[in-house]
Amino acid sequence: MGSFGHYLATHFDTLKAEFWYLFVGGVANGLLYAMVAVGYTLVYGVLRLINFAHSEIFMSGGFAGYFVLRAMVGSTVPAGFMSVLIIVLGIAAAGTAGAAAATLVERVAYRPLRRRRAPQLAYLISAIGASYFLFNLAGKEFGHLSVGDPQPYINHTVFTIFGAPVLMYDLIILVVSVVMFVALDWLVGRTRLGRGIRSVAQDAETASLMGVNIDRTIAITFIVGGALGGVAGFLYGLNIGVVYNMGFVPALKAFTAAVLGGIGNLRGAVLGGLLLGIVENLCVVFVQAAYIDVVAFGILVLVLLVRPTGILGERLGRTA
Amino acid sequence: MIRSFFQRAPIRRLLVVVGVVAVVELITGPPGSNQYPTSGFTGSYSEAASFFGLFRTQRWVVFVALALIAWGIVEFWTRYGAAIRSGGSSALAGPRQVSEKRPVRVGFALALLVLGILLPHIVNNAFWQSALVTYVAIYVLLAIGLNVVVGFAGLLDLGYVAFYAIGAYTTAWVTGALPTPPPFGHALDAFWAIPFAVVFVVIAGVLLGAPTLRLRGDYLAIVTLGFGEIITIFANNLYGITGGSTGTKQIPHPVFHVGPIKYTWGLAPVPYYYLALGSVVLFLVVFSLLQRSRVGRAWTAIREDEVAAESLGINPLKFKVMAFAVGAASAGFAGVITASADNFLFPSSFTLVFSINILVLVILGGMGSISGVVVGAIIIQVVQAYLNHTPPSGYQQPDLYIYVGALLITMMIFRPAGLIPSRQRRREITLYEESHEGHPDEVLLGDDV
């Protein structure tokens, strides 16, 4: 017991010393998880189904961004206006690719089953099939080895918080994700389109009687979630690089984040993502890096057992 | 004007057919790489290729022709298909009724068993003899086990590989091939791994199942997925216990030694084939008996309507955990046989991909139909063995998974009950879908979500 106390004491000292450093990294990761988690939550809101193919939407965004960078970044690392332009183009390409992949998945793996009113197990299996198809096709076309993204900016320290450096990369994630979350909140909460999404989430039958086009609403939900997932894939790839199966682990974590915040609840997904990212990063002090994925998974099981509705609760269709 | 043209049914079907053919062309084409990411695409559409040695032309020419032919068939089928189908099924009614009589079924099973016993001597070829074990028999064993979980009890388990891994690692442990000392301090024969493996997988099944099986179907799928992933992480990183990422290469061949009978398995695959065949037959008998027992009926009841089952006094959790543990047992067996036949063991063989591959075997044949699952597993595994042994040009081993994914979607769209569905399962699905047709209150999905 004494040695365990000693273990905790030394590790808490490390935690105290490294806290802000790990916190910054955790927030950056958490925002990425949140962007993916929003996609799970949106689809879950309207269909009451987990989109197993969301990891491949993330991956397609990663690759679309990678191709933009390959085409635009020369032998020297760009700076200033050029960096901004390349990143904006990368985001646009990744968002488009994510939305396109999501539309494809909805058309092929969901809509035919919806027409037939298939049982739930059938949707899970066809979505897994779509995921499997897409990532292995990417493996065939783009190779099975990971490639690093060409860097479109100089990753210097922009400012520090309590001595912890905030890098350019962290700042980009912060700005992009906050803009997208605000836009999403406005879209779902304030526009006619968002009202349609919320009404389908609450009661699809009544919504259809009120003149909401259900097919169109579901398609748009996939597109919105897909665009965010694709952009997240691009931002993730900037740091880690891209590979055909890059989506699997981040998507599992984003799903954990969505459940943690309360699935079907957009603000919950953002909160869950942030929380998961930070907790996970702080755990680096206590467990070896290889077991970090185990931590996230443990959190998932714990949440599902103790509070399956998540922190903020499942608020399907109510104000965001 | 243009819009209305594209909305005409035949034109829309043509667009779908062209899309499908374009995808087929892509997945059968040459591979690309991250250095030349477009080469796969350009190669797939514009490269010249020889077709079955008959003629040589640009790939796209052949595929345009194929698309037109396929469109013709689709149009023909939508116009005259209903008439053909109703005529066809009445012609099939005779033999189908016969095949459902019990003596006929038993006779058929015995004939297949004899064929199974003779098979290694019929395929007198080193590759196929070893493929019978490593590609076919082991996977049949895994598929019939997963069928208990997915088919009988209706639970989607994406971490099934974990039980297989536990079986394999138990074998390595019992025979003293791991850094951990074997049980009772000295290495035992691989046969002793069987009771250990069965006990361990059943315990693992209960430990995983008891907390998670209360969850909804989709949550269960994702939790089991994570569980499978975690087993791989542990196997990869616990160097002192599992040997880490290099695994172990020293698992001895099993020796059967009871009284005067002594038999030693060696490098030859055929004796392992009989070992695996014996296990398959054992589990087939056990699972068919279970399916017809009170337990099997309870599984069906839970699968069809959990609330109704519960109100009849069935404890869903108890029977679900039981399905998990029973299904895991055959995976444990398969793990023992693989580990001792291969003599080695790497954590990289136990991945998510593996669980999905087993799921595909179950789905192709028909969830819940034992004979269907066996047939489906044999078909897919023989095709896989063939493709790996004599790959067509442009084919790489992971390409199989593209086809697997496409197959999953196609099956779910066109034939969710599988190729050889169990009568009950087929009725369930049609009843389910028909009962929902007249109810506008279920606009999106069924009501069990």
Interface residues (C-beta under 8 A of the other chain):
Chain A: V46 L47 R48 L49 I50 F52 F67 V108 A109 P112 L113 R114 R116 R117 A118 P119 Q120 L121 A122 Y123 L124 I125 S126 I128 G129 A130 S131 Y132 F133 L134 N136 L137 G139 K140 E141 F142 G143 H144 L145 V147 V200 A204 E205 S208 I214 I218 F248 V249 L252 F255 V259 Q288 A290 Y291 D293 V294 F297 L300 V301 L304 L305 P308
Chain B: L26 I27 P31 G32 S33 N34 Q35 P37 G40 F41 G154 L156 L158 P211 T212 L215 G217 D218 Y219 A221 I222 V223 L225 G226 F227 E229 I230 I233 F234 N236 N237 L352 I356 L359 I363 Q396 P398 D399 Y401 I402 V404 G405 A406 L407 L408 I409 M411 M412 I413 P416 I429 Y432 E433 H436 E437 P440 D441 E442 V443 L444 L445 G446 D448 V449
